[in-house]
Amino acid sequence: DIYFKGLEKLFADRDMKLEITEDAREVLATQGFNPVYGARPLKRYLQKNVETLLAKKILADEVRTGDRLVLDVENGSLIIRK
């Protein structure tokens, strides 16, 4: 939740709302956790999988100011929906 709050704030500054579904939260918790390092890998996982996905949407002009974005899971992969 702490890492995701940072992303929410980043998008709030761009006048966009970013939300996360429970399914996506479960994927992030599962993939971003390591028994040895705890939640430290979560930050890298978020950067690699969520921030990159969001950046591609922005660069492709698929999202705009004022949009409501939802991070979700489809077929086992993270997706962004408007």
ZIHU-V375539 format. One record per backbone hydrogen bond with DSSP energy under -0.5 kcal/mol. CO is the residue of the C=O (numbers start at 0). NH is the residue of the N-H. Records with the same first field share a line. If there is no record, write none. Layout:
CO: NH ; NH
This chain:
0: 4
1: 5
2: 6
3: 7
4: 8
5: 9
6: 10
7: 11
8: 12
9: 13
10: 13 ; 15
11: 14
14: 65
15: 17
16: 68
18: 70
20: 24
21: 25
22: 26
23: 27
24: 28
25: 29
26: 30
27: 31
29: 32
31: 41
33: 37
36: 39
37: 33
38: 41 ; 42
39: 42 ; 43
40: 44
41: 45
42: 46
43: 47
44: 48 ; 49
45: 49 ; 50
46: 51
48: 52
49: 53
50: 54
51: 55
52: 56
53: 57
54: 58
55: 59
56: 61 ; 62
57: 60
63: 66
66: 16 ; 68
68: 18
69: 71 ; 80
70: 20
71: 78
73: 76
76: 73
78: 71
80: 69
